[in-house]
Amino acid sequence: MPNARPVRRRMNVRDDDGAIAAFVVLVMVALLALLGLVVDGGTVLTARQAASAEAEQAARAGAGALSVDALRAGQIQIDGPAAVATAEQFMITAGHPGTAVVVGGVVTVRIDYQVPTAILGLIGFDRLDVSAAAAAVNVGGVTRGSP
């Protein structure tokens, strides 16, 4: 058999072309989402703490708006319209307008706004909601515990 050709054996090759690329794409998307949760989640937590502090301060400012007539009569009473105006003005000055109400001598404030996202915007979440509420009353005199 001088003219015989050598027999080539076919190797058993699986069709895995692109499998690694697809895996890398999926891992990158997962890492991007995780990075977005860390970065934008931290931004939202910081904004919520700031909103809570602003709401508390606005409620305290509103609770400090006392009725002059009640003070002259020896009573401590919140002037409702003045308390609402003071609390809302405080929120506007702080940069996050909100709402204030006075019910039964308690000033309640609510702040709602949105913060822009840095990374989650790439997957469709352009803004995240932030809200906070707080209430305050005005206490007259010095209070002490029992001896």
DSSP file (Angstrom, degrees, kcal/mol; ACC not computed):
  #  RESIDUE AA STRUCTURE BP1 BP2  ACC     N-H-->O    O-->H-N    N-H-->O    O-->H-N    TCO  KAPPA ALPHA  PHI   PSI    X-CA   Y-CA   Z-CA
    1    1 A M    >         0   0    0      0, 0.0     3,-1.0     0, 0.0     0, 0.0   0.000 360.0 360.0 360.0  62.3    0.0    0.0    0.0
    2    2 A P  T 3   +     0   0    0      0, 0.0     0, 0.0     0, 0.0     0, 0.0   0.822 360.0  46.8 -70.0 -29.5    2.4    2.6   -1.0
    3    3 A N  T 3  S+     0   0    0      2,-0.1     2,-0.2     0, 0.0     0, 0.0   0.236  82.0 127.7 -97.5  15.0   -0.2    5.1   -2.1
    4    4 A A    <   -     0   0    0     -3,-1.0     3,-0.0     1,-0.1     0, 0.0  -0.484  55.5-131.1 -75.3 137.6   -2.4    4.8    0.9
    5    5 A R        -     0   0    0     -2,-0.2     2,-0.2     1,-0.1    -1,-0.1  -0.614  26.8-104.7 -84.9 145.2   -3.3    7.9    2.7
    6    6 A P        -     0   0    0      0, 0.0     2,-0.5     0, 0.0    -1,-0.1  -0.482  37.5-117.8 -67.8 142.6   -2.9    8.2    6.4
    7    7 A V        -     0   0    0     -2,-0.2     2,-0.5    -3,-0.0    -3,-0.0  -0.685  24.0-150.0 -84.5 124.7   -6.2    7.9    8.2
    8    8 A R        -     0   0    0     -2,-0.5     2,-0.5    -3,-0.0    -3,-0.0  -0.817   7.9-143.0 -96.4 131.6   -7.1   11.0   10.2
    9    9 A R        -     0   0    0     -2,-0.5     2,-0.4     1,-0.0    -2,-0.0  -0.777  15.5-126.3 -92.9 136.0   -9.2   10.5   13.1
   10   10 A R        -     0   0    0     -2,-0.5     2,-0.3     1,-0.0    -1,-0.0  -0.654  22.7-132.9 -80.2 131.1  -11.8   13.1   13.9
   11   11 A M        -     0   0    0     -2,-0.4     2,-1.4     1,-0.1    -1,-0.0  -0.603  22.3-111.2 -82.4 146.8  -11.6   14.4   17.4
   12   12 A N        +     0   0    0     -2,-0.3     2,-0.5     2,-0.0    -1,-0.1  -0.645  46.5 179.6 -79.5  94.4  -14.8   14.7   19.3
   13   13 A V        -     0   0    0     -2,-1.4     2,-0.2     2,-0.0    -3,-0.0  -0.869  17.1-146.3-104.5 124.7  -15.1   18.5   19.5
   14   14 A R        -     0   0    0     -2,-0.5     2,-1.5     1,-0.1     3,-0.1  -0.546  24.1-114.0 -84.0 155.4  -18.0   20.0   21.3
   15   15 A D        +     0   0    0     -2,-0.2    -1,-0.1     1,-0.2    -2,-0.0  -0.632  61.5 140.6 -91.8  80.4  -19.5   23.2   20.1
   16   16 A D    >   +     0   0    0     -2,-1.5     3,-2.1     2,-0.0     4,-0.5   0.215  19.4 142.9-103.5  12.0  -18.6   25.5   23.1
   17   17 A D  T 3  S+     0   0    0      1,-0.3    -2,-0.0     2,-0.1     0, 0.0  -0.351  74.9   9.0 -58.6 124.8  -17.7   28.5   21.1
   18   18 A G  T 3> S+     0   0    0     -2,-0.1     4,-2.2     3,-0.0    -1,-0.3   0.346  91.7 114.2  90.1  -5.4  -18.9   31.6   22.9
   19   19 A A  H <> S+     0   0    0     -3,-2.1     4,-2.0     1,-0.2     5,-0.1   0.912  80.0  46.6 -65.6 -40.9  -19.9   29.9   26.2
   20   20 A I  H  > S+     0   0    0     -4,-0.5     4,-2.6     2,-0.2    -1,-0.2   0.899 110.7  53.0 -67.7 -39.2  -17.1   31.7   28.1
   21   21 A A  H  > S+     0   0    0      1,-0.2     4,-2.3     2,-0.2    -2,-0.2   0.911 109.4  48.3 -62.5 -42.3  -18.1   35.0   26.6
   22   22 A A  H  X S+     0   0    0     -4,-2.2     4,-2.2     2,-0.2    -1,-0.2   0.902 111.8  50.1 -64.4 -40.6  -21.7   34.6   27.6
   23   23 A F  H  X S+     0   0    0     -4,-2.0     4,-2.4     2,-0.2    -2,-0.2   0.916 110.2  49.9 -63.3 -43.6  -20.6   33.6   31.1
   24   24 A V  H  X S+     0   0    0     -4,-2.6     4,-2.5     1,-0.2    -2,-0.2   0.901 109.6  51.5 -63.0 -41.3  -18.4   36.7   31.4
   25   25 A V  H  X S+     0   0    0     -4,-2.3     4,-2.3     2,-0.2    -1,-0.2   0.928 110.9  47.8 -61.8 -44.8  -21.2   39.0   30.2
   26   26 A L  H  X S+     0   0    0     -4,-2.2     4,-2.2     1,-0.2    -2,-0.2   0.905 112.6  48.6 -63.5 -41.2  -23.6   37.5   32.8
   27   27 A V  H  X S+     0   0    0     -4,-2.4     4,-2.5     2,-0.2    -1,-0.2   0.904 110.9  50.8 -66.0 -40.4  -21.0   37.9   35.6
   28   28 A M  H  X S+     0   0    0     -4,-2.5     4,-2.4     2,-0.2    -2,-0.2   0.900 109.8  49.6 -64.6 -40.4  -20.3   41.5   34.5
   29   29 A V  H  X S+     0   0    0     -4,-2.3     4,-2.4     2,-0.2    -1,-0.2   0.920 111.9  48.9 -63.4 -42.6  -24.0   42.4   34.6
   30   30 A A  H  X S+     0   0    0     -4,-2.2     4,-2.3     1,-0.2    -2,-0.2   0.909 112.2  47.9 -63.8 -41.7  -24.3   40.9   38.1
   31   31 A L  H  X S+     0   0    0     -4,-2.5     4,-2.6     2,-0.2    -1,-0.2   0.878 110.5  51.8 -67.0 -37.1  -21.2   42.8   39.3
   32   32 A L  H  X S+     0   0    0     -4,-2.4     4,-2.3     2,-0.2    -2,-0.2   0.911 110.5  48.4 -64.4 -42.2  -22.6   46.0   37.8
   33   33 A A  H  X S+     0   0    0     -4,-2.4     4,-2.3     2,-0.2    -2,-0.2   0.908 112.3  49.0 -64.2 -41.1  -25.9   45.5   39.6
   34   34 A L  H  X S+     0   0    0     -4,-2.3     4,-2.2     2,-0.2    -2,-0.2   0.912 110.9  49.6 -64.5 -42.7  -24.1   44.8   42.8
   35   35 A L  H  X S+     0   0    0     -4,-2.6     4,-2.9     1,-0.2     5,-0.3   0.899 110.0  52.0 -62.0 -40.2  -21.9   47.9   42.4
   36   36 A G  H  X>S+     0   0    0     -4,-2.3     4,-2.2     1,-0.2     5,-0.7   0.901 108.8  50.0 -62.6 -41.5  -25.1   49.9   41.8
   37   37 A L  H  X5S+     0   0    0     -4,-2.3     4,-1.0     3,-0.2     5,-0.2   0.896 114.3  45.1 -64.4 -39.0  -26.7   48.6   44.9
   38   38 A V  H  X5S+     0   0    0     -4,-2.2     4,-1.8     3,-0.2    -2,-0.2   0.968 121.6  35.2 -68.9 -52.4  -23.7   49.5   47.0
   39   39 A V  H  X5S+     0   0    0     -4,-2.9     4,-1.7     2,-0.2    -3,-0.2   0.971 127.2  35.4 -69.8 -54.6  -23.1   53.0   45.6
   40   40 A D  H  X5S+     0   0    0     -4,-2.2     4,-2.1    -5,-0.3    -3,-0.2   0.827 116.1  55.8 -72.9 -30.5  -26.7   54.1   45.0
   41   41 A G  H  X<S+     0   0    0     -4,-1.0     4,-2.4    -5,-0.7    -1,-0.2   0.900 107.6  49.6 -65.0 -39.7  -27.9   52.3   48.1
   42   42 A G  H  X S+     0   0    0     -4,-1.8     4,-2.3    -5,-0.2    -2,-0.2   0.880 109.1  52.5 -64.1 -38.2  -25.4   54.2   50.2
   43   43 A T  H  X S+     0   0    0     -4,-1.7     4,-2.3     2,-0.2    -2,-0.2   0.912 110.3  47.8 -62.7 -42.5  -26.6   57.4   48.6
   44   44 A V  H  X S+     0   0    0     -4,-2.1     4,-2.6     2,-0.2    -2,-0.2   0.905 110.5  51.1 -67.5 -41.1  -30.2   56.6   49.5
   45   45 A L  H  X S+     0   0    0     -4,-2.4     4,-2.0     2,-0.2    -1,-0.2   0.922 111.8  47.3 -61.9 -42.7  -29.3   55.7   53.1
   46   46 A T  H  X S+     0   0    0     -4,-2.3     4,-2.2     1,-0.2    -1,-0.2   0.910 112.3  49.7 -63.6 -42.1  -27.4   59.0   53.5
   47   47 A A  H  X S+     0   0    0     -4,-2.3     4,-2.7     1,-0.2    -2,-0.2   0.872 109.1  52.4 -65.6 -36.7  -30.3   60.9   52.0
   48   48 A R  H  X S+     0   0    0     -4,-2.6     4,-2.4     2,-0.2    -1,-0.2   0.899 109.3  49.0 -66.7 -39.4  -32.8   59.2   54.3
   49   49 A Q  H  X S+     0   0    0     -4,-2.0     4,-2.2     2,-0.2    -2,-0.2   0.915 113.4  46.9 -64.5 -41.8  -30.7   60.2   57.3
   50   50 A A  H  X S+     0   0    0     -4,-2.2     4,-2.5     2,-0.2    -2,-0.2   0.911 112.4  49.8 -66.2 -41.6  -30.5   63.8   56.1
   51   51 A A  H  X S+     0   0    0     -4,-2.7     4,-2.5     2,-0.2    -2,-0.2   0.889 110.4  50.8 -64.6 -38.8  -34.3   63.8   55.4
   52   52 A S  H  X S+     0   0    0     -4,-2.4     4,-2.4     2,-0.2    -1,-0.2   0.919 111.3  47.5 -64.6 -43.5  -35.0   62.4   58.9
   53   53 A A  H  X S+     0   0    0     -4,-2.2     4,-2.4     2,-0.2    -2,-0.2   0.912 112.9  49.3 -63.8 -42.0  -32.8   65.1   60.5
   54   54 A E  H  X S+     0   0    0     -4,-2.5     4,-2.5     2,-0.2    -2,-0.2   0.903 111.1  49.5 -64.2 -40.7  -34.5   67.8   58.4
   55   55 A A  H  X S+     0   0    0     -4,-2.5     4,-2.4     2,-0.2    -2,-0.2   0.913 111.4  49.1 -65.2 -42.0  -38.0   66.6   59.3
   56   56 A E  H  X S+     0   0    0     -4,-2.4     4,-2.3     2,-0.2    -2,-0.2   0.928 113.4  46.0 -62.5 -44.9  -37.1   66.5   63.0
   57   57 A Q  H  X S+     0   0    0     -4,-2.4     4,-2.5     1,-0.2    -2,-0.2   0.886 112.1  51.0 -66.6 -38.2  -35.7   70.0   63.0
   58   58 A A  H  X S+     0   0    0     -4,-2.5     4,-2.4     2,-0.2    -1,-0.2   0.901 110.4  49.4 -65.8 -39.8  -38.6   71.3   61.0
   59   59 A A  H  X S+     0   0    0     -4,-2.4     4,-2.5     2,-0.2    -2,-0.2   0.904 111.9  48.7 -65.4 -40.5  -41.1   69.7   63.5
   60   60 A R  H  X S+     0   0    0     -4,-2.3     4,-1.1     2,-0.2    -2,-0.2   0.905 110.7  50.6 -64.5 -40.8  -39.1   71.3   66.4
   61   61 A A  H  < S+     0   0    0     -4,-2.5     3,-0.4     1,-0.2     4,-0.2   0.918 112.3  47.3 -63.1 -41.9  -39.1   74.7   64.7
   62   62 A G  H >< S+     0   0    0     -4,-2.4     3,-1.6     1,-0.2    -2,-0.2   0.890 107.7  55.3 -65.5 -39.3  -42.9   74.4   64.2
   63   63 A A  H 3< S+     0   0    0     -4,-2.5    -1,-0.2     1,-0.3    -2,-0.2   0.718  99.5  63.1 -67.6 -18.6  -43.5   73.3   67.8
   64   64 A G  T 3< S+     0   0    0     -4,-1.1     2,-1.5    -3,-0.4    -1,-0.3   0.553  76.5  96.9 -81.1  -7.2  -41.7   76.5   68.9
   65   65 A A    <   -     0   0    0     -3,-1.6    14,-2.4    -4,-0.2    18,-0.2  -0.662  62.5-178.2 -84.4  91.3  -44.3   78.7   67.3
   66   66 A L  B     -A   78   0A   0     -2,-1.5     2,-0.5    12,-0.3    12,-0.3  -0.567  33.3-102.7 -94.5 154.5  -46.4   79.4   70.4
   67   67 A S     >  -     0   0    0     10,-3.4     4,-2.0    -2,-0.2    10,-0.3  -0.628  23.3-153.7 -75.3 123.3  -49.6   81.3   70.7
   68   68 A V  H  > S+     0   0    0     -2,-0.5     4,-2.3     1,-0.2     5,-0.2   0.909  94.9  52.6 -65.2 -42.5  -48.8   84.7   72.2
   69   69 A D  H  > S+     0   0    0      1,-0.2     4,-1.2     2,-0.2    -1,-0.2   0.899 109.7  48.7 -61.6 -40.4  -52.3   85.1   73.6
   70   70 A A  H  4>S+     0   0    0      1,-0.2     5,-3.1     2,-0.2    -1,-0.2   0.889 109.8  52.4 -67.5 -37.8  -52.1   81.7   75.3
   71   71 A L  H ><5S+     0   0    0     -4,-2.0     3,-1.4     1,-0.2    -2,-0.2   0.898 107.0  52.4 -63.7 -39.6  -48.7   82.6   76.7
   72   72 A R  H 3<5S+     0   0    0     -4,-2.3    -1,-0.2     1,-0.3    -2,-0.2   0.806 108.1  52.0 -65.4 -28.0  -50.2   85.9   78.2
   73   73 A A  T 3<5S-     0   0    0     -4,-1.2    -1,-0.3    -5,-0.2    -2,-0.2   0.435 124.9-105.7 -86.8   0.7  -52.9   83.8   79.8
   74   74 A G  T < 5S+     0   0    0     -3,-1.4     2,-0.3     1,-0.3    -3,-0.2   0.667  82.7 115.7  87.5  16.7  -50.2   81.5   81.3
   75   75 A Q      < -     0   0    0     -5,-3.1     2,-0.7    -6,-0.1    -1,-0.3  -0.840  61.8-131.7-118.2 155.9  -50.7   78.5   79.0
   76   76 A I        +     0   0    0     -2,-0.3     2,-0.4    -3,-0.1    64,-0.1  -0.931  40.4 155.3-107.6 117.1  -48.5   76.9   76.5
   77   77 A Q        -     0   0    0     -2,-0.7   -10,-3.4   -10,-0.3     2,-0.3  -0.998  40.6-120.6-144.3 135.6  -50.3   76.3   73.2
   78   78 A I  B     -A   66   0A   0     -2,-0.4     2,-1.0   -12,-0.3   -12,-0.3  -0.581  21.1-130.1 -77.6 134.4  -49.0   76.0   69.7
   79   79 A D     >  -     0   0    0    -14,-2.4     4,-2.9    -2,-0.3     5,-0.2  -0.763  23.3-154.4 -81.9 103.0  -50.2   78.5   67.2
   80   80 A G  H  > S+     0   0    0     -2,-1.0     4,-2.5     1,-0.2     5,-0.2   0.888  85.8  41.7 -50.7 -58.4  -51.3   76.1   64.4
   81   81 A P  H  > S+     0   0    0      0, 0.0     4,-2.4     0, 0.0    -1,-0.2   0.895 118.0  47.6 -61.2 -39.3  -51.0   78.3   61.3
   82   82 A A  H  > S+     0   0    0      2,-0.2     4,-2.6     1,-0.2    -2,-0.2   0.883 111.1  51.8 -68.1 -36.9  -47.7   79.8   62.5
   83   83 A A  H  X S+     0   0    0     -4,-2.9     4,-2.5   -18,-0.2     5,-0.2   0.919 111.3  46.6 -65.3 -43.6  -46.3   76.4   63.3
   84   84 A V  H  X S+     0   0    0     -4,-2.5     4,-2.6    -5,-0.2     5,-0.2   0.935 114.2  47.9 -63.1 -46.0  -47.2   75.0   59.9
   85   85 A A  H  X S+     0   0    0     -4,-2.4     4,-2.2    -5,-0.2    -2,-0.2   0.907 113.3  47.9 -62.3 -42.2  -45.7   78.1   58.2
   86   86 A T  H  X S+     0   0    0     -4,-2.6     4,-2.1     2,-0.2    -2,-0.2   0.928 113.7  46.2 -65.3 -46.0  -42.5   77.9   60.3
   87   87 A A  H  X S+     0   0    0     -4,-2.5     4,-2.1     1,-0.2    -2,-0.2   0.919 114.4  47.1 -64.4 -43.7  -42.0   74.2   59.7
   88   88 A E  H  X S+     0   0    0     -4,-2.6     4,-2.1    -5,-0.2    10,-0.2   0.876 111.3  51.4 -67.7 -36.3  -42.7   74.4   55.9
   89   89 A Q  H  X S+     0   0    0     -4,-2.2     4,-2.4    -5,-0.2    -1,-0.2   0.886 108.0  52.9 -66.1 -37.5  -40.3   77.4   55.6
   90   90 A F  H  X S+     0   0    0     -4,-2.1     4,-2.2     1,-0.2    -2,-0.2   0.923 109.8  48.2 -61.8 -43.6  -37.6   75.5   57.4
   91   91 A M  H  X>S+     0   0    0     -4,-2.1     5,-1.9     2,-0.2     4,-0.8   0.884 111.1  50.2 -66.0 -38.0  -38.0   72.6   54.9
   92   92 A I  H ><5S+     0   0    0     -4,-2.1     3,-0.7     1,-0.2    -1,-0.2   0.925 111.4  48.6 -64.7 -43.3  -37.9   75.0   52.0
   93   93 A T  H 3<5S+     0   0    0     -4,-2.4    -2,-0.2     1,-0.2    -1,-0.2   0.869 108.3  54.4 -63.9 -36.6  -34.7   76.6   53.4
   94   94 A A  H 3<5S-     0   0    0     -4,-2.2    -1,-0.2    -5,-0.2    -2,-0.2   0.662 119.8-112.2 -72.4 -15.5  -33.2   73.1   53.9
   95   95 A G  T <<5S+     0   0    0     -4,-0.8    -3,-0.2    -3,-0.7    -2,-0.1   0.452  92.6  87.6 102.1   0.7  -33.8   72.3   50.3
   96   96 A H      < -     0   0    0     -5,-1.9    -2,-0.1    17,-0.0    -4,-0.1  -0.740  65.6-151.9-134.1  86.9  -36.5   69.7   50.5
   97   97 A P        +     0   0    0      0, 0.0    15,-0.6     0, 0.0     2,-0.2  -0.217  27.9 156.4 -58.3 146.2  -40.0   71.1   50.7
   98   98 A G  E     -B  111   0B   0    -10,-0.2     2,-0.3    13,-0.2    13,-0.2  -0.735  37.6 -84.0-149.4-162.5  -42.6   69.0   52.5
   99   99 A T  E     -B  110   0B   0     11,-2.5    11,-2.6    -2,-0.2     2,-0.4  -0.877  29.3-167.8-120.3 151.7  -45.8   69.2   54.4
  100  100 A A  E     +B  109   0B   0     -2,-0.3     2,-0.3     9,-0.2     9,-0.2  -0.996   5.3 179.7-137.3 142.5  -46.7   70.0   58.0
  101  101 A V  E     -B  108   0B   0      7,-2.3     7,-2.9    -2,-0.4     2,-0.5  -0.974  17.9-145.0-138.0 153.6  -49.8   69.7   60.0
  102  102 A V  E     +B  107   0B   0     -2,-0.3     2,-0.4     5,-0.2     5,-0.2  -0.981  23.5 168.6-121.3 120.8  -50.8   70.4   63.6
  103  103 A V  E >  S-B  106   0B   0      3,-2.1     3,-1.2    -2,-0.5    -2,-0.1  -0.973  70.2 -17.0-134.4 118.6  -53.2   68.1   65.4
  104  104 A G  T 3  S-     0   0    0     -2,-0.4     3,-0.1     1,-0.3    -1,-0.1   0.837 127.5 -50.0  60.6  36.0  -53.8   68.3   69.1
  105  105 A G  T 3  S+     0   0    0      1,-0.2     2,-0.5   -27,-0.1    33,-0.5   0.581 113.4 116.7  80.8   9.0  -50.7   70.3   69.9
  106  106 A V  E <   -B  103   0B   0     -3,-1.2    -3,-2.1    31,-0.1     2,-0.6  -0.953  55.3-148.6-114.2 124.6  -48.4   68.0   67.9
  107  107 A V  E     -BC 102 136B   0     29,-2.9    29,-2.1    -2,-0.5     2,-0.5  -0.822  16.9-169.1 -91.8 120.0  -46.6   69.3   64.8
  108  108 A T  E     -BC 101 135B   0     -7,-2.9    -7,-2.3    -2,-0.6     2,-0.4  -0.943   2.3-170.3-114.9 131.0  -46.1   66.5   62.3
  109  109 A V  E     -BC 100 134B   0     25,-3.2    25,-2.1    -2,-0.5     2,-0.4  -0.928   6.2-169.7-123.2 142.0  -43.8   67.0   59.3
  110  110 A R  E     -BC  99 133B   0    -11,-2.6   -11,-2.5    -2,-0.4     2,-0.4  -0.997   0.9-169.4-134.5 131.1  -43.3   64.8   56.2
  111  111 A I  E     +BC  98 132B   0     21,-2.9    21,-2.2    -2,-0.4     2,-0.4  -0.976   8.3 175.7-119.0 130.1  -40.6   65.2   53.6
  112  112 A D  E     + C   0 131B   0    -15,-0.6     2,-0.3    -2,-0.4    19,-0.2  -0.998  16.1 133.7-133.6 129.8  -40.7   63.3   50.3
  113  113 A Y  E     - C   0 130B   0     17,-2.7    17,-3.1    -2,-0.4     2,-0.4  -0.949  41.8-113.7-158.7 179.0  -38.2   63.6   47.4
  114  114 A Q  E     - C   0 129B   0     -2,-0.3    15,-0.2    15,-0.2    -2,-0.0  -0.929  14.9-149.7-124.0 147.0  -36.1   61.6   45.0
  115  115 A V  E     - C   0 128B   0     13,-2.6    13,-2.4    -2,-0.4     2,-0.1  -0.928  25.0-117.0-113.2 140.9  -32.3   61.3   44.6
  116  116 A P  E     - C   0 127B   0      0, 0.0     2,-0.3     0, 0.0    11,-0.3  -0.431  27.4-127.8 -73.6 150.6  -30.7   60.6   41.2
  117  117 A T        -     0   0    0      9,-2.3   -81,-0.0     1,-0.1   -77,-0.0  -0.706  12.0-160.8 -97.8 151.3  -28.8   57.3   40.8
  118  118 A A  S    S+     0   0    0     -2,-0.3    -1,-0.1   -82,-0.2   -82,-0.1   0.821  88.4   7.9 -95.6 -39.7  -25.2   57.1   39.5
  119  119 A I  S >  S+     0   0    0    -83,-0.2     3,-2.1     2,-0.1     4,-0.3   0.765 118.8  63.9-114.7 -39.8  -25.0   53.5   38.4
  120  120 A L  G > >S+     0   0    0    -84,-0.3     5,-2.2     1,-0.3     3,-1.3   0.689  88.0  76.5 -64.7 -15.5  -28.5   52.0   38.6
  121  121 A G  G > 5S+     0   0    0      1,-0.3     3,-1.1     3,-0.2    -1,-0.3   0.761  82.1  68.2 -63.0 -23.7  -29.6   54.5   36.0
  122  122 A L  G < 5S+     0   0    0     -3,-2.1    -1,-0.3     1,-0.3    -2,-0.2   0.751 105.5  40.2 -67.3 -23.4  -27.8   52.2   33.5
  123  123 A I  G < 5S-     0   0    0     -3,-1.3    -1,-0.3    -4,-0.3    -2,-0.2   0.160 133.0 -83.6-113.2  19.0  -30.5   49.5   34.1
  124  124 A G  T < 5S+     0   0    0     -3,-1.1     2,-1.0     1,-0.1    -3,-0.2   0.386  94.3 114.7 105.3  -3.7  -33.5   51.8   34.2
  125  125 A F      < +     0   0    0     -5,-2.2    -3,-0.1     1,-0.2    -2,-0.1  -0.778  28.7 162.8-100.9  91.5  -33.6   53.2   37.8
  126  126 A D        +     0   0    0     -2,-1.0    -9,-2.3     1,-0.2     2,-0.3   0.810  64.7  18.9 -79.7 -30.3  -32.9   56.9   37.3
  127  127 A R  E     -C  116   0B   0    -11,-0.3     2,-0.4    -7,-0.1    -1,-0.2  -0.982  63.2-151.6-141.8 149.7  -34.2   58.1   40.7
  128  128 A L  E     -C  115   0B   0    -13,-2.4   -13,-2.6    -2,-0.3     2,-0.2  -0.961  26.8-113.5-123.5 143.2  -34.9   56.5   44.1
  129  129 A D  E     -C  114   0B   0     -2,-0.4     2,-0.4   -15,-0.2   -15,-0.2  -0.473  27.4-172.8 -78.9 142.2  -37.5   57.7   46.6
  130  130 A V  E     +C  113   0B   0    -17,-3.1   -17,-2.7    -2,-0.2     2,-0.3  -1.000  11.1 166.1-131.8 132.9  -36.5   59.2   49.9
  131  131 A S  E     +C  112   0B   0     -2,-0.4     2,-0.3   -19,-0.2   -19,-0.2  -0.993   8.3 175.2-146.6 154.2  -39.1   60.0   52.7
  132  132 A A  E     -C  111   0B   0    -21,-2.2   -21,-2.9    -2,-0.3     2,-0.3  -0.986   7.6-165.3-155.0 150.3  -39.0   60.9   56.3
  133  133 A A  E     +C  110   0B   0     -2,-0.3     2,-0.3   -23,-0.2   -23,-0.2  -0.982  10.0 172.4-138.2 150.1  -41.6   62.0   58.9
  134  134 A A  E     -C  109   0B   0    -25,-2.1   -25,-3.2    -2,-0.3     2,-0.3  -0.984  13.2-155.3-153.1 157.8  -41.2   63.4   62.4
  135  135 A A  E     -C  108   0B   0     -2,-0.3     2,-0.3   -27,-0.2   -27,-0.2  -0.974  11.3-178.8-137.0 151.0  -43.4   64.9   65.1
  136  136 A A  E     -C  107   0B   0    -29,-2.1   -29,-2.9    -2,-0.3     2,-0.3  -0.995   9.6-163.7-149.2 151.4  -42.7   67.3   68.0
  137  137 A V        -     0   0    0     -2,-0.3     2,-0.6   -31,-0.2   -31,-0.1  -0.896  27.9-115.0-127.2 160.6  -44.5   69.0   70.8
  138  138 A N        -     0   0    0    -33,-0.5     2,-0.5    -2,-0.3   -60,-0.1  -0.873  27.0-161.4 -99.7 127.2  -43.6   72.0   72.9
  139  139 A V        -     0   0    0     -2,-0.6     2,-0.3     2,-0.1     4,-0.1  -0.924   8.6-146.7-109.6 128.5  -42.9   71.2   76.5
  140  140 A G        -     0   0    0     -2,-0.5   -64,-0.0   -64,-0.1    -2,-0.0  -0.717  54.3  -1.1 -97.6 144.4  -43.0   74.1   79.0
  141  141 A G  S    S-     0   0    0     -2,-0.3     2,-0.5     2,-0.0    -2,-0.1  -0.151  97.0 -51.8  80.4-175.0  -40.9   74.4   82.1
  142  142 A V        -     0   0    0      2,-0.0     2,-0.4     0, 0.0    -2,-0.1  -0.876  50.5-153.4-103.0 129.9  -38.3   72.1   83.5
  143  143 A T        -     0   0    0     -2,-0.5     2,-0.3    -4,-0.1    -2,-0.0  -0.859  13.6-174.4-105.7 140.4  -39.4   68.5   84.0
  144  144 A R        -     0   0    0     -2,-0.4     2,-0.1     0, 0.0    -2,-0.0  -0.948  23.2-119.7-131.7 150.7  -37.7   66.3   86.6
  145  145 A G        -     0   0    0     -2,-0.3     0, 0.0     1,-0.1     0, 0.0  -0.403  49.2 -82.4 -78.7 165.8  -37.9   62.7   87.5
  146  146 A S              0   0    0      1,-0.1    -1,-0.1    -2,-0.1     0, 0.0  -0.477 360.0 360.0 -71.7 141.8  -39.1   61.7   91.0
  147  147 A P              0   0    0      0, 0.0    -1,-0.1     0, 0.0    -2,-0.0   0.480 360.0 360.0 -67.8 360.0  -36.3   61.8   93.6
